[in-house]
């Protein structure tokens, strides 16, 4: 029964505030009695700069694997070189992670130079291929930055994931996909897409209010994370925590 810690939108910017807030999330996850992996659904840094990724690399240290999806504030080449220690490359940053009892596929929805997102055909082909390879008994979670549906925000809905029809068709015929994880909207949210749960992690860096809430924002909103528990039936239960 895997347990995933889910963080998003850390927006490291070279300043101390982003580091201090991320450290609160890291410290909380380190104290968890059970956690099998950490999922970061993008906007790791604020401007895609090498020094920001160096700051993220020094701060986001866990004793379990960390899976990362790029967001619209990230830069693929700099992420690969300065966060992962790989050769810089401009292709989608996708990944497959086999955990005991579950598979997590991380998908790059970033579109270089644009705030909105899209899954490239190569990424969707990879997802199809990896679903065929996944153990028959494993529930599968897809993780990406941009949500593929409107979530009631005048600010983030126009820059959500576009061209989601192929993803919907893929998920609709693959029952092993039990949930999708994303970030981008800077608020803890739960919705559905293609008949499956869409679980949105809050931002570590800041919180955006929905359009129907009172105006104004807390000066220092709490640092929040999501925790996903996957049971033997493939059911995903999510808990949100201020840390």
N, C-alpha and C positions, 0 to 999 in steps of 0.2 A: 504494500500500500504506500506508494511514493508520496512524499510531501515536497512541494516546490515553494520556495520563497520567490516572490515576483516583485521586482522593483522597476521603475521606469523614470525617464525624464529627469536625470540627475543634473544635467546642464552644467557640468564643470566649466568654469569660465576664468580660471586663474585666481579667483578670489577665495578668501577663507570661508565665507558663508556657505558656498556650495560644498566645500570639503567637510565642514562641521556637520551639515545636515546629512550628507552621505554617510559619515562615520556613525551617526546615530542608527541608521538602517543596518550598516555592517555589524555594529556591536550587538544589536538586537538579534540578528540572524545567527551570529556566533554563539549566542546564549541559548538558542533553541535546542531542545532536547533531541529533536529529530528533524533533519532537513537533508534531502538527497541531492538537491541542485538549486542553483539560483538562476532565474530567468530575468534578463534585462531587456525590456522592449523599446529601447531606443532613445534618441536624444541624450546619448551619454554625455556629450559635450555641447557647448553653446555655439561655437563658431567653426568647428572642425579643425582647430589649430593643433599642431603637434604638441605644444606645451600643455594644452588642455587634456589631451589624451595621456600625457605623462602624469598629470595630476590624478586622472582617473585610475591609471594603472597602479599608482602608489596607494590609492585609497580603497579601491574595490578588491580587497584580498579576502578570499574565503577558503575554508578547508574542504569545500566541495566544488564540483565543476560550476562555472558560470557560463551561461549561454547568452549571446548578445545578438540583437537585431539592430541594424542602423535605423535612425530616424531622420527626419528632414533637416535637422541641425548637424548631423554627422557628415563626415567626408570619408568615402570608402577607402581611398588610398591611405590617408593618414590613420584611419582606424586600424587597417591591417598592419601598417608599419609600426605605429607607436603604442597601440594597445595590445595587439596580438603578437608583435615581434615577427611578422611575416613580410614577405616582399610586397611592396605596394602594387595594387592592382585595382582597376576601376570597375570590374565586374560586380554583380550582385554578391553581397555577403550573406550567403545561405549556409545552413548547417543541419546536421542530423545527430541526435544525441539519444543513444540507447541507455535507458536506465532500467534497473531491476523493476519490472512490472509496468513500464510505460515507455513510449517513444515521444520525444519532443522534436519537432521540425521547426527550425527558425528560418524565417523568410524575410527577404529584403524588400520592403515596399518603398524605399526612398527613390526619388527621381532627382538626380543631380541638378541643382539650381532651382528646384521647385519646392514649395511648402506642402503640396498635396502628394498623395502616394498612389502607387500602382504596382501590382505584381507583374513582372515581366514573364513572357511565355517560357523562357528558360527556367525560371524559378518554379512555375506551375508544373512544367515537365518533370523537374526534379522531385517535386512533391508526389506526383503520380508514381514515379519510379520507386521512391522510398516507401510509399504505402504498400506497394507490391512486395517489397523486401521485409517489411516489419513482421515480427512474429504474429501469428494469427490471434494469439491470446492477448496481445498488448493493446491497451487503449492508446490513441495517438492524440497529442495536442499540437496545434499549429500556433506559432507565435510570430507576431509582426508588429510594426509600430502603429500604422494608421488603421483605425476602425473602418470596416467596409459598410457601415450604416450611419445615418444621422443619429446623433445622441442628444439633440435639443440644445445645441450651442451655436449662436450666431457667429462665434469666432472660429470654432474648429470644424463645424460641419462643412463649410465650403472647401476646406483643405483636408478632407478625409480621403480614404482610399477610393479610387475611381476604377471603372472597368471591372467591377467585382462579379460580373455575371459568370465568368468561367470558374472562379473560386466557388461560387454558390453551386454550380452544377457538379463540380468535383466533390464538394463536401456532401451534397445531397445523395450521392450514390456510394459513399464510403462510410458505412456505419461505425467503423473503428475510430473515426475522428469524433472525439467526445466533447471537445471544447476548443475555442480559440482564445488566445491571450493577446492583449494589445496595450497600448499606452496612448500618448499624444494629446489627450483631452484634459490632462491635469486634474482629474477628479475621479474618485472611485465610482465605477458604474458597472451595471450588469444589464445586458440586453441579450438578444438572440440574433443569429444569422444562419440562414439555410436550415433552420430548425434546431440549431445547436446553441449552447451557451456561448456568449461573447463576454469575456471577463476582462474588464479594463482596470489596470493598476493605476492608483493615484500617482501623482508626481512627487518625487522626493524633494524637488527644488521649490515648488510653489503650488498653490491651489487656485483653480479658476472656478468661479461660481456659475451656476446655470442661469439662464436668462430670466427665470421666474423667481429667483431668490432675491432677498433684499440687497440693495446696492451696497457697495463697499466690500472690502476684503480685510481679513485679519492681518495685522502688521507682520506677524510671524506665524503663519498657519502650521499646524503640526506636521511633522514628517510622518508619512504613511507608507505602508507596504501591504501587499496582498499575500496570503498564504493559501495554496491550493492543495487539497487532500484528495487523492484518487483512491477509491475503494476497490474491492475485488470485482465488483460489477461494472467498473468503469465510470461510476458516478463521480463527478467532480464537485466538491464542496469548498467554497471560498470564504475565508475570514479576512476582514480588513482590520488592520491594527495601526493606531497612532503610536509612534515609538520615540 
